[in-house]
Amino acid sequence: MAVVIATHAGANGLDHSLASVLTQQGVDVECILVADGPLDASSESTIATWISRDPRLTVLRCPKGGLTRALIHGCLQAKADLIARLDVGDAME
């Protein structure tokens, strides 16, 4: 399963959302985070920490184009047959 998350600018809750996906047990998951435009330093730090911890996280960067474009871009990169979409700040149970 792939989980696609799009984020932009300052993303409160990004760490929480990534943790909820990447700590799943019993599921083979890939996590695709799409940075829709430039991110703030806090978001970049969170991303760097997760990339160093977990190779299942892929970060795609694209010019600011809006949520729909970012999600489509992420879904097109997914390798899995099933794709879930998660908003920043939400958690996967």
N, C-alpha and C positions, 0 to 999 in steps of 0.2 A: 504494500500500500504506500502511496505517496501522500504527503500532507504539504499543501501549498499555502504559504503565508506571504502576504504583501505588506510592506511597511514603507513609511515615508517620514522624513524630517525627524522629529522627536517621537519616539515610540515607547510610551509608558506601558509597561506590561510585557515587553518583548521577551525578557528573560523568563518570566512566568510561562508564557506560551511555548517557547522553545523547550523548556524543561518538561512541560506536560507531554510533549510529543516524544522527545528523545529519551525519556525514562520509561516509556511503555515496555512492558514485559510480555513475552509470548507472541509478539507481532514483529514481522520483518517490515520495517518502515524506513522510507527515505523522506527527508524533510527538505523542502525547497523554499528558501526565503528569497523573495524578490524585493530588492531595494528600489523603490519607485522614486528616483531622483536622489539628491544628496541626503545623507543622514547626519544627525548630530553626533557629537563625540561619545556620548553615553551609549547610543545604539551601536556605534562602531566598536566600542569596547566590549559590549555584550556579545556581539557577533564574533569578535576575535577570540573571546574566551570559549565560546561553544565550538568554533572551528577547531581549536586546539584540543578539545576534549572528545569530539565525536565526528568521525569521517562521514557519517550519514547525512550531515548538513551540507547542502550546496547553497551557495549564495550567488544570485544573479543580480547584476546591476544594469539598470536601464534608465534612460532619461525620463523625467517626470512626464507621465502620460495618463495617470489616473488608475484607479483600482482595477477596473475591468481589463485594461490592457496589461497591467502587471500580472494579474491572475492568469490570463490567457498565455502570456509568455512563460510563466511557471509551469502551467499544465502541459504545454508543448514539450517541455524538457523532462517531464516525468517518465521514468522507465516502467513504473508499475501499471497494471491494468486498472486498479482502483485508485481514485484520487479523492482526497478529502480537502476541504478548504477551511482554514481557521483564521479568524481575525486576531490581530494583536490584542492581547489582554484576555482573550478567551483561553480556556484550558480544555485539553483532550482528556477524557476519562477512560 
